[in-house]
Amino acid sequence: MTDTGEDFGPTRTQQRRDALAVLAFATQLCELPATRVGKMNLPDDVLTEIGHVRRITAHGARKRQLAYLAKIMRRHDDADFDDARAAMGENRERQRQETAAMHRLENQRDKLLADDDALAPFIAEHPGVDRQHLRSLIRQARSEREANKPPRAYREIFQMLKDLSGAGDADAEDDAPESRVQASDEL
């Protein structure tokens, strides 16, 4: 066996991995809302086939149609899907950031419920917060937890923290938390 220096191309294993990656990408595209897919710069035949896949509800038929969509996508260059991949990557990053923000709010709520000493620094950080209402919610959440009642106040604390964190964002300028903050300043 002598090495002839010929390039035989990718192995069958690599071809299979690539095909499965295209299938996974096709599945992600089909799960996106139609408005987002319409904004992506995708070839017309791919857009048409995504519409066909969405109309099919039977599991086996949908699986076959997804495989056909992936086959159509493999006929195109990878450059045809760069915009779509970039848009989906940005979406994943934004989802990670939102999840991290929610975890920070949950930790802040748990600190407020666990320790009375955590309230003073929180109030110093957010001077516009309705102190009396927050203390009342903390007491209610603790009593609900001890009595094994539904966590209504627990959820209200989270919503209050979410409103306070969103009040600094440009997107939240028109939200109701401002009226709550203004009302607390009047008291």
Backbone as CSV, one residue per row, in Angstrom:
resi,resn,N_x,N_y,N_z,CA_x,CA_y,CA_z,C_x,C_y,C_z
1,MET,0.834,-1.176,0.000,0.000,0.000,0.000,0.881,1.242,0.000
2,THR,0.879,1.895,-1.084,1.670,3.108,-1.207,0.745,4.309,-1.168
3,ASP,1.260,5.379,-0.623,0.492,6.615,-0.533,0.566,7.331,-1.867
4,THR,-0.539,7.450,-2.559,-0.562,8.073,-3.877,-0.722,9.579,-3.792
5,GLY,-1.018,10.095,-2.609,-1.176,11.535,-2.442,-2.533,12.035,-2.891
6,GLU,-3.445,11.153,-3.208,-4.774,11.564,-3.644,-5.617,11.971,-2.445
7,ASP,-6.487,12.937,-2.677,-7.415,13.372,-1.641,-8.756,12.702,-1.907
8,PHE,-9.148,11.850,-1.008,-10.396,11.111,-1.186,-11.599,11.845,-0.608
9,GLY,-11.397,13.038,-0.080,-12.498,13.807,0.470,-12.803,13.391,1.898
10,PRO,-13.907,13.881,2.421,-14.245,13.557,3.809,-14.633,12.084,3.967
11,THR,-14.408,11.584,5.150,-14.765,10.197,5.437,-16.278,10.068,5.525
12,ARG,-16.759,8.855,5.510,-18.205,8.635,5.647,-18.699,9.135,6.990
13,THR,-17.872,8.957,8.012,-18.253,9.431,9.349,-18.419,10.946,9.341
14,GLN,-17.490,11.640,8.702,-17.584,13.100,8.638,-18.785,13.527,7.801
15,GLN,-19.067,12.830,6.718,-20.237,13.150,5.907,-21.522,12.986,6.716
16,ARG,-21.560,11.935,7.524,-22.739,11.693,8.362,-22.889,12.792,9.411
17,ARG,-21.782,13.174,10.043,-21.839,14.269,11.033,-22.352,15.548,10.391
18,ASP,-21.849,15.860,9.199,-22.292,17.069,8.502,-23.780,17.005,8.168
19,ALA,-24.232,15.845,7.711,-25.650,15.683,7.373,-26.527,15.833,8.610
20,LEU,-26.088,15.280,9.725,-26.862,15.408,10.971,-26.865,16.849,11.473
21,ALA,-25.765,17.569,11.266,-25.719,18.977,11.662,-26.700,19.795,10.829
22,VAL,-26.791,19.510,9.537,-27.745,20.209,8.673,-29.170,19.865,9.093
23,LEU,-29.419,18.608,9.439,-30.744,18.201,9.896,-31.123,18.923,11.192
24,ALA,-30.177,19.038,12.109,-30.448,19.754,13.361,-30.732,21.228,13.086
25,PHE,-29.977,21.828,12.175,-30.200,23.223,11.811,-31.569,23.395,11.155
26,ALA,-31.951,22.464,10.293,-33.269,22.513,9.648,-34.377,22.426,10.695
27,THR,-34.192,21.574,11.687,-35.181,21.445,12.764,-35.310,22.748,13.539
28,GLN,-34.185,23.384,13.835,-34.216,24.668,14.546,-34.937,25.726,13.723
29,LEU,-34.692,25.747,12.422,-35.371,26.724,11.563,-36.882,26.509,11.566
30,CYS,-37.303,25.256,11.566,-38.741,24.953,11.549,-39.413,25.311,12.865
31,GLU,-38.668,25.329,13.950,-39.235,25.637,15.257,-39.316,27.139,15.513
32,LEU,-38.623,27.939,14.718,-38.672,29.388,14.876,-40.019,29.923,14.410
33,PRO,-40.445,31.070,14.943,-41.678,31.686,14.442,-41.538,32.065,12.963
34,ALA,-42.637,32.014,12.246,-42.629,32.293,10.808,-42.111,33.694,10.503
35,THR,-42.390,34.646,11.370,-41.927,36.015,11.135,-40.408,36.104,11.176
36,ARG,-39.782,35.374,12.094,-38.314,35.396,12.184,-37.692,34.710,10.987
37,VAL,-38.280,33.596,10.548,-37.739,32.877,9.396,-37.888,33.743,8.148
38,GLY,-38.995,34.459,8.045,-39.214,35.318,6.888,-38.198,36.446,6.790
39,LYS,-37.687,36.913,7.924,-36.699,37.992,7.932,-35.302,37.499,7.557
40,MET,-35.066,36.194,7.668,-33.754,35.649,7.338,-33.609,35.546,5.825
41,ASN,-32.408,35.698,5.372,-32.128,35.639,3.936,-31.880,34.189,3.539
42,LEU,-32.973,33.433,3.326,-32.888,32.018,2.970,-33.321,31.818,1.525
43,PRO,-32.798,30.786,0.857,-33.250,30.495,-0.514,-34.749,30.182,-0.548
44,ASP,-35.368,30.499,-1.673,-36.818,30.331,-1.811,-37.271,28.888,-1.634
45,ASP,-36.524,27.928,-2.184,-36.952,26.539,-2.056,-36.880,26.062,-0.605
46,VAL,-35.949,26.594,0.146,-35.851,26.236,1.571,-37.030,26.832,2.332
47,LEU,-37.363,28.082,2.055,-38.520,28.711,2.713,-39.806,27.952,2.411
48,THR,-39.981,27.545,1.168,-41.170,26.783,0.783,-41.234,25.471,1.545
49,GLU,-40.106,24.794,1.622,-40.079,23.497,2.301,-40.297,23.644,3.805
50,ILE,-39.811,24.721,4.400,-40.076,24.969,5.829,-41.576,25.104,6.044
51,GLY,-42.257,25.789,5.126,-43.717,25.894,5.204,-44.396,24.540,5.132
52,HIS,-43.894,23.649,4.282,-44.461,22.299,4.168,-44.266,21.524,5.476
53,VAL,-43.083,21.628,6.048,-42.792,20.900,7.291,-43.714,21.374,8.409
54,ARG,-43.966,22.658,8.469,-44.806,23.205,9.546,-46.251,22.722,9.466
55,ARG,-46.720,22.451,8.254,-48.110,22.015,8.100,-48.307,20.561,8.483
56,ILE,-47.252,19.786,8.523,-47.372,18.355,8.802,-47.326,18.127,10.309
57,THR,-48.300,17.351,10.811,-48.366,17.090,12.250,-48.015,15.653,12.611
58,ALA,-48.184,14.725,11.691,-47.880,13.317,11.967,-46.366,13.160,12.142
59,HIS,-45.976,12.456,13.184,-44.561,12.362,13.548,-43.702,11.782,12.432
60,GLY,-44.087,10.644,11.892,-43.289,9.998,10.848,-43.193,10.839,9.593
61,ALA,-44.316,11.406,9.188,-44.326,12.225,7.986,-43.494,13.495,8.188
62,ARG,-43.592,14.068,9.363,-42.806,15.278,9.667,-41.313,14.967,9.646
63,LYS,-40.956,13.808,10.187,-39.549,13.398,10.198,-39.023,13.230,8.775
64,ARG,-39.809,12.605,7.895,-39.414,12.447,6.496,-39.286,13.797,5.807
65,GLN,-40.229,14.689,6.082,-40.204,16.005,5.445,-39.006,16.817,5.937
66,LEU,-38.661,16.684,7.211,-37.463,17.348,7.729,-36.207,16.813,7.045
67,ALA,-36.153,15.502,6.815,-35.007,14.909,6.128,-34.924,15.454,4.697
68,TYR,-36.069,15.630,4.062,-36.076,16.180,2.711,-35.617,17.639,2.721
69,LEU,-36.053,18.402,3.715,-35.606,19.790,3.865,-34.090,19.840,4.037
70,ALA,-33.550,18.959,4.858,-32.103,18.915,5.063,-31.383,18.576,3.758
71,LYS,-31.964,17.683,2.951,-31.377,17.322,1.664,-31.326,18.542,0.748
72,ILE,-32.410,19.313,0.730,-32.441,20.538,-0.078,-31.396,21.530,0.433
73,MET,-31.276,21.641,1.747,-30.310,22.579,2.318,-28.875,22.174,1.999
74,ARG,-28.597,20.874,1.919,-27.241,20.415,1.611,-26.851,20.743,0.172
75,ARG,-27.833,20.932,-0.702,-27.549,21.286,-2.097,-27.019,22.717,-2.219
76,HIS,-27.332,23.550,-1.229,-26.895,24.950,-1.250,-25.540,25.086,-0.574
77,ASP,-24.873,26.196,-0.861,-23.614,26.502,-0.188,-23.879,26.863,1.263
78,ASP,-22.865,26.665,2.099,-22.998,27.063,3.499,-23.159,28.571,3.630
79,ALA,-22.634,29.320,2.667,-22.726,30.779,2.715,-24.174,31.252,2.616
80,ASP,-25.042,30.443,2.004,-26.452,30.811,1.892,-27.146,30.867,3.256
81,PHE,-26.561,30.207,4.240,-27.197,30.109,5.553,-26.430,30.849,6.641
82,ASP,-25.410,31.617,6.250,-24.615,32.339,7.249,-25.454,33.346,8.033
83,ASP,-26.327,34.083,7.334,-27.179,35.068,8.017,-28.097,34.395,9.024
84,ALA,-28.670,33.274,8.622,-29.594,32.557,9.512,-28.848,32.024,10.737
85,ARG,-27.661,31.463,10.516,-26.882,30.950,11.651,-26.483,32.077,12.594
86,ALA,-26.111,33.214,12.030,-25.734,34.361,12.852,-26.933,34.855,13.665
87,ALA,-28.099,34.925,13.039,-29.300,35.386,13.742,-29.673,34.424,14.867
88,MET,-29.533,33.137,14.611,-29.864,32.161,15.650,-28.842,32.194,16.775
89,GLY,-27.580,32.458,16.462,-26.556,32.568,17.488,-26.790,33.767,18.378
90,GLU,-27.203,34.888,17.786,-27.517,36.082,18.569,-28.697,35.809,19.486
91,ASN,-29.674,35.070,18.978,-30.848,34.744,19.784,-30.440,33.897,20.992
92,ARG,-29.551,32.919,20.776,-29.107,32.072,21.885,-28.360,32.891,22.936
93,GLU,-27.534,33.833,22.472,-26.783,34.665,23.410,-27.732,35.542,24.215
94,ARG,-28.738,36.105,23.553,-29.706,36.938,24.265,-30.488,36.103,25.282
95,GLN,-30.843,34.864,24.919,-31.548,33.990,25.852,-30.667,33.674,27.066
96,ARG,-29.379,33.444,26.836,-28.464,33.183,27.958,-28.381,34.387,28.886
97,GLN,-28.321,35.582,28.302,-28.259,36.793,29.116,-29.535,36.980,29.928
98,GLU,-30.682,36.738,29.308,-31.951,36.872,30.025,-32.057,35.849,31.150
99,THR,-31.608,34.631,30.891,-31.639,33.587,31.918,-30.740,33.959,33.076
100,ALA,-29.560,34.482,32.779,-28.633,34.890,33.838,-29.237,36.030,34.664
101,ALA,-29.913,36.964,34.005,-30.549,38.067,34.723,-31.651,37.539,35.647
102,MET,-32.440,36.570,35.168,-33.501,35.990,36.004,-32.903,35.263,37.214
103,HIS,-31.788,34.565,37.015,-31.142,33.882,38.133,-30.627,34.887,39.169
104,ARG,-30.106,36.017,38.698,-29.647,37.046,39.639,-30.819,37.582,40.459
105,LEU,-31.962,37.791,39.793,-33.142,38.281,40.514,-33.640,37.244,41.527
106,GLU,-33.624,35.974,41.147,-34.042,34.918,42.080,-33.121,34.865,43.286
107,ASN,-31.820,35.012,43.063,-30.870,35.019,44.182,-31.103,36.217,45.089
108,GLN,-31.379,37.378,44.491,-31.659,38.574,45.287,-32.914,38.365,46.138
109,ARG,-33.945,37.766,45.551,-35.176,37.495,46.300,-34.908,36.529,47.444
110,ASP,-34.141,35.480,47.179,-33.825,34.514,48.230,-33.022,35.147,49.349
111,LYS,-32.116,36.067,49.009,-31.348,36.781,50.049,-32.279,37.623,50.913
112,LEU,-33.216,38.314,50.267,-34.150,39.155,51.010,-35.019,38.323,51.958
113,LEU,-35.415,37.139,51.505,-36.252,36.285,52.337,-35.457,35.599,53.455
114,ALA,-34.205,35.309,53.196,-33.412,34.562,54.165,-32.856,35.427,55.278
115,ASP,-32.550,36.688,54.979,-31.836,37.507,55.953,-32.451,38.902,56.025
116,ASP,-32.830,39.329,57.238,-33.380,40.670,57.415,-32.332,41.746,57.168
117,ASP,-31.064,41.409,57.357,-29.991,42.387,57.166,-29.752,42.702,55.686
118,ALA,-30.280,41.896,54.781,-30.095,42.129,53.348,-31.027,43.221,52.826
119,LEU,-32.037,43.588,53.611,-33.011,44.577,53.156,-32.425,45.985,53.120
120,ALA,-31.648,46.358,54.127,-31.088,47.719,54.187,-30.179,48.022,52.995
121,PRO,-29.231,47.143,52.639,-28.419,47.454,51.457,-29.251,47.507,50.167
122,PHE,-30.284,46.665,50.087,-31.137,46.670,48.901,-31.876,48.002,48.794
123,ILE,-32.388,48.499,49.900,-33.110,49.777,49.893,-32.152,50.913,49.573
124,ALA,-30.910,50.826,50.074,-29.921,51.860,49.763,-29.591,51.857,48.267
125,GLU,-29.572,50.681,47.669,-29.271,50.561,46.240,-30.440,51.031,45.384
126,HIS,-31.658,50.823,45.872,-32.882,51.221,45.145,-33.694,52.151,46.046
127,PRO,-33.337,53.431,46.116,-34.025,54.336,47.044,-35.492,54.589,46.706
128,GLY,-35.904,54.350,45.472,-37.276,54.614,45.076,-38.242,53.478,45.365
129,VAL,-37.765,52.383,45.931,-38.614,51.224,46.168,-39.608,51.512,47.298
130,ASP,-40.784,50.953,47.184,-41.805,51.083,48.232,-41.401,50.155,49.379
131,ARG,-40.747,50.723,50.392,-40.173,49.935,51.494,-41.238,49.169,52.267
132,GLN,-42.302,49.853,52.568,-43.356,49.243,53.368,-43.978,48.053,52.632
133,HIS,-44.233,48.229,51.355,-44.822,47.155,50.562,-43.857,45.970,50.456
134,LEU,-42.580,46.255,50.262,-41.580,45.195,50.158,-41.469,44.420,51.466
135,ARG,-41.429,45.115,52.595,-41.361,44.425,53.889,-42.596,43.561,54.113
136,SER,-43.750,44.088,53.721,-44.992,43.333,53.856,-44.960,42.068,52.991
137,LEU,-44.461,42.182,51.757,-44.362,41.018,50.884,-43.390,39.978,51.433
138,ILE,-42.305,40.436,52.016,-41.329,39.502,52.592,-41.968,38.732,53.746
139,ARG,-42.683,39.448,54.610,-43.365,38.766,55.727,-44.397,37.767,55.216
140,GLN,-45.184,38.177,54.212,-46.195,37.283,53.646,-45.556,36.056,53.007
141,ALA,-44.453,36.243,52.285,-43.789,35.114,51.619,-43.260,34.118,52.655
142,ARG,-42.723,34.623,53.739,-42.220,33.736,54.794,-43.368,32.954,55.438
143,SER,-44.473,33.641,55.710,-45.601,32.953,56.335,-46.243,31.952,55.372
144,GLU,-46.279,32.288,54.071,-46.822,31.353,53.081,-45.960,30.096,52.999
145,ARG,-44.653,30.278,53.068,-43.747,29.128,52.996,-43.918,28.233,54.216
146,GLU,-44.060,28.835,55.400,-44.223,28.046,56.627,-45.553,27.304,56.650
147,ALA,-46.593,27.920,56.067,-47.922,27.315,56.068,-48.173,26.442,54.833
148,ASN,-47.160,26.258,53.992,-47.291,25.475,52.758,-48.433,25.975,51.873
149,LYS,-48.553,27.293,51.794,-49.568,27.906,50.936,-48.945,28.235,49.580
150,PRO,-49.762,28.506,48.564,-49.216,28.912,47.268,-48.363,30.182,47.408
151,PRO,-47.251,30.262,46.681,-46.293,31.360,46.876,-46.666,32.646,46.141
152,ARG,-47.783,33.236,46.477,-48.230,34.462,45.817,-47.285,35.624,46.111
153,ALA,-46.971,35.869,47.362,-46.095,36.986,47.727,-44.672,36.748,47.211
154,TYR,-44.255,35.502,47.218,-42.936,35.127,46.691,-42.810,35.567,45.237
155,ARG,-43.873,35.323,44.472,-43.889,35.726,43.062,-43.967,37.248,42.924
156,GLU,-44.715,37.889,43.803,-44.821,39.348,43.751,-43.481,40.015,44.031
157,ILE,-42.714,39.442,44.939,-41.373,39.990,45.210,-40.516,39.886,43.948
158,PHE,-40.572,38.733,43.293,-39.802,38.562,42.062,-40.229,39.585,41.021
159,GLN,-41.534,39.794,40.878,-42.027,40.762,39.899,-41.572,42.167,40.250
160,MET,-41.567,42.495,41.523,-41.107,43.814,41.952,-39.623,43.990,41.621
161,LEU,-38.820,42.955,41.889,-37.391,43.019,41.573,-37.180,43.133,40.061
162,LYS,-37.981,42.409,39.309,-37.883,42.454,37.852,-38.238,43.850,37.350
163,ASP,-39.274,44.447,37.914,-39.665,45.797,37.525,-38.576,46.808,37.875
164,LEU,-37.973,46.649,39.037,-36.914,47.570,39.451,-35.690,47.439,38.558
165,SER,-35.341,46.226,38.177,-34.178,46.042,37.309,-34.478,46.524,35.906
166,GLY,-35.719,46.394,35.472,-36.113,46.837,34.140,-36.306,48.334,34.049
167,ALA,-36.487,49.018,35.182,-36.715,50.455,35.171,-35.500,51.206,34.658
168,GLY,-34.307,50.613,34.795,-33.097,51.260,34.304,-32.870,51.028,32.826
169,ASP,-33.549,50.057,32.238,-33.366,49.758,30.826,-34.139,50.745,29.969
170,ALA,-33.671,50.949,28.769,-34.353,51.847,27.847,-35.664,51.245,27.365
171,ASP,-35.740,49.914,27.337,-36.959,49.259,26.861,-38.101,49.408,27.851
172,ALA,-37.798,49.627,29.113,-38.823,49.625,30.141,-39.284,51.019,30.521
173,GLU,-39.033,52.013,29.685,-39.380,53.383,30.041,-40.875,53.591,30.182
174,ASP,-41.660,52.861,29.422,-43.105,53.063,29.437,-43.826,52.077,30.337
175,ASP,-43.113,51.279,31.109,-43.734,50.262,31.945,-44.352,50.865,33.199
176,ALA,-45.191,50.078,33.849,-45.883,50.492,35.061,-44.988,50.657,36.277
177,PRO,-43.804,50.065,36.379,-42.997,50.203,37.581,-42.674,51.648,37.917
178,GLU,-42.609,52.521,36.921,-42.315,53.910,37.210,-43.412,54.529,38.060
179,SER,-44.659,54.191,37.766,-45.752,54.735,38.556,-45.674,54.217,39.986
180,ARG,-45.235,52.955,40.160,-45.087,52.392,41.501,-43.966,53.106,42.253
181,VAL,-42.872,53.400,41.552,-41.749,54.097,42.177,-42.161,55.510,42.537
182,GLN,-42.893,56.184,41.647,-43.345,57.537,41.930,-44.312,57.536,43.106
183,ALA,-45.167,56.555,43.189,-46.126,56.487,44.291,-45.394,56.267,45.610
184,SER,-44.309,55.499,45.600,-43.581,55.270,46.834,-42.835,56.526,47.278
185,ASP,-42.433,57.371,46.320,-41.758,58.620,46.669,-42.713,59.584,47.347
186,GLU,-43.993,59.517,46.987,-44.983,60.426,47.567,-45.292,60.069,49.008
187,LEU,-45.105,58.785,49.395,-45.407,58.358,50.753,-44.329,58.796,51.639
